[in-house]
Amino acid sequence: FPEIKDIVIDICACSPAPDQLLEAGLFPCAPLRPSVAVDVRVLDMVRRLFLRVAPNNTAYTEAYEEFLDELGFSLEHHGALRRLFAASLEWYTHLRNQVEYFFDQQLKSAREQYLKDQAAEEQPSDDEGTQRGRSSSRASSTSSTSHSRSSSSSSTRSSSPTPAPHSKGKGKRKRSPSPEPAQNPFPDPKPRTRLSEYLRKRCPACFGGELRHDPSAIADVFVCVDACFTQKRNKSQPDTPKVHPETHFIPDELSARMEAYVERVRGDKTAKKSRKARCEEVEDEDDHYAHPDLHVSEANLDVCEGSFTAADERRTKSNTEQFDITAIMGLLCRHDRVLWLLNMRSAGEKQFGALLLVEELFQHLPEDVRVGLLYDIVCQLARSTLKWGFLERYFPRLAFAVAVFHAFGHVWPCQLVFHPRYREGFGFTNGEGCERFWHSISHLIAHLRISGAHHRLYVLDTQIKHADEASLFKLADWNRRRSLHSQAKRAEAEEELEQCEYTVPWLRTQWKAQVASQTKPVARMTKKSASEKAIASVLAQRQVVSVLKEKKAEIEAKLLDAADRSNTDDTLLLGSDLKKARAALAKSQTELKRKEGALGVDGRNKLNNKTQAKFLELRVSALALKKRLRDLLRAHKFEREALERNSRRQQGSDRNLREHTLDAIKRRRPKIVKLNRQYNETCDKIAAEVKSKRAPRRAVPPPKIDPKMLFQLDTNDTVWQDIGLQDPEEEETEVPPWLGDESVRKGIRAMLVVDRTNEEDKILEKERRSMRVWFAEEWAIVKLAIRDAGTSHALSLMFVLTAL
């Protein structure tokens, strides 16, 4: 900045000011009579900067003005640069996007010509063409028949029965017309043999090749769904409409139609509430599978539903009075690349968002392609899909799995069915791409919360496009790293299998037996099991009374100490606590007497049988400790997630939240460690009872939990399984190997890892082939577009730059 100089330009109708400024490398702030123009290089630098930090025109222009002021170049009006600079940057960015979109359209025309040329080259001879035409005709006929059958069944399912005609005689009352059936806003997908160009552009590794169904694979492509409730927007005045030329957002109109369709199909939810209340009141009902195709019982699904906030659509996560948009939900591929986003306006996470995204995906896929869907509450989504008929036309082509990070929130039977490390066909796909994407745009939370609706969408689309361009060059390296990871896991698992004395086929039969045993519904209680449950309830109540006695004694000791110190405040407070503790103890003792009196003579005799009473008491205590330990570990894991997400933020509220979370984690860790120690000590006592034959027949001592592995929450941790803490099956004559032999369990775990590595290697090879096909095709299309561009060197250069 050596000097400030004035440049005079002559403006006329044939040479307006914006044109002359652009020729000089300056971008005007307005199309007519601009008062400020910014160097294009400065705008490009700021544009790139705002792709990596939260956009803040105010901070940038104030720093720029201060910098100029120190150099002696003061502007006439302090703060006037912000609005004008923001206008220049906004329309410069929009113009760049429009230019890229223009060349994308030119490449699209070249792609259409390239595909026509490829089809002409692959045209078969007359005999081959006739034979293939017949085959194609038969396939088309079969496809159309299947499609017609699907449409027919869909219309039959969704339509109400047609009322019979009525006579007009006396005494005949007119029936009210039946309500119109709920209409799915998505039509049946168009028959296609090639992926849509939208998907091919989204991810070359997933959709770049000729995606066809592999009969040996459970899924041909993998996607994940999740919602982020930190990406809110305050209610404000509408801004100027502006749409990104390559937007990833599904229109709000389609979202509203899908929500209305889902709500109309479900109808009133009071029946669901009454069913839950009835199940709580009647404890001896048979548990059952929610659906023949869903091998998780209703009781376990209800437990999972209560474990997740996202599973409860009535639970409020955002204030709809303050926020216009409460969250965004996304559908991402296996490589963390965004396919579609959806604005949410409800207070909670509703399932219609996930259904909408899946419906949109199938509109772009060939008829035979299968999809592996990962979701944090996928068990609830699968239950709704089967119960209400959502996604029924795609259900045979869907494979459900739970995202790995959220798997610890599900009960063990649900993990056996939906965990991707146990589910066949998913390899090492973890389904946490959405979580990584939410973290990558977390720096935009404060900016987008107060921005206009259209500006918010534009910024998000710009960020996604930038992330896609950056990750495009990393896909090959990602594939290489995943291959090395798979090789390392394979070597480790094969070494464990070699040390195991059992064969893989035998281990596989044991694994199937374990899954069948641990996922089957609980049968109705017999008189014997009811008696055992009553005894267990008495033993548990004795534990409660013992804990309350210890608590009362502790308070009494503190009260005596406070009295000795003449501390009036502590004496009054502890006196109140002691009164509450005595009342709770008296109530628990009364409940214990009631339960002991309800046992009957046989129950009291069995309870007083010293040979088994101690074992039953220890087992009840161990199970209670383990359940409490699981709850604390889940809470600890969620708190760790909140801490990691807020570690890079600098706002005061975020720092306070981080410090509060860190303090809570530090306070809970000693308690978790103490509980684990108590559980392991109880396991030792149970093992001693089993060894001395003072336990029931076929009793198995529960395995202890390794303190070093306590906070890792791996998929195979013993903390999730209640081995040795449940009653053995009556019909079994001996303990099954998968339950009583630790070496068998280790062999099963190693076998599953080898299976996943085989699947992962196959998926990675398919993705490498897809990227090669995509690159060869795109390069041929770019060369064709350059040839059609003629001798224009600038246009040809732009084609190359756009392609890169």
Buried (B, 14 or more C-beta within 10 A) or exposed (E): EEEEEEEEEEEEEEEBBBEBBEEEEBBBBBEEEBEBBBEBEBBBEBBEEBBEEBBBBBEBBBEBBEEBEEEEEEBEEEEBBBBBBBBBBBBBBBEBBEEBBEBBEBBEEBBEEBEEEEEEEEEEEEEEEEEEEEEEEEEEEEEEEEBEEBEEEBEEEBEEEEEEEEEEEEEEEEEEEEEEEBEBBBEBBEEEEEBBBBBBBBBBBBBBBEBEBBEEBBBBBBBBBBBBBBBBBEEEEEEEEEEBBBBBBBEEEBBEBBBBBBEBBBEEEEEEEEEEEEBEEEEEBEBEBBBEEBBBBBBBBBBBBEBBBBBBBEEEBBEBEEBBBBBBBBBBBBBBBBBBBBBBBBBBBBBBBBBBBBBBBBBBBBBBBBBBBBBBBBBBBBBBBBBBBBBBBBBEBBBBBBBBBBBBBBBBBBBBBBBBBBBBBBBBBBBBBBBEBBEEBBBBBBBBBEBBBBBBBBBBBBBBBBBBEEBBEEBBEBBEEBBEBBEEBBEBBBEBBEEBEBEBEEBBEBBEBBBEBBBBBEEEBEEEBBBBBBBBBBBBBBBBBEEBBEBBEEBBEBBEEBBEEEEEEBBEBBBEBBEEBBEBBEEBBEBBEEBBEEBEEEBBEBBEEEEBBBBBBBBBBBBBBBEBBBEBBBBBBBBBBBBEBBEEBEEEEBEEBBEEBBEBBEEBBEEBEEBBEBBBEBBEBBBBBBEEEBBBEBBBBBBBBEEEEBBEBEBBBBBBBBBBBBBBEEEEEEBBBBBBBEEBBBBBBBBBBBBBBEBBBBBBEBBBBBBBBBEEBBEBBBBBBBEBBEEEEEBBEBBEEBBE
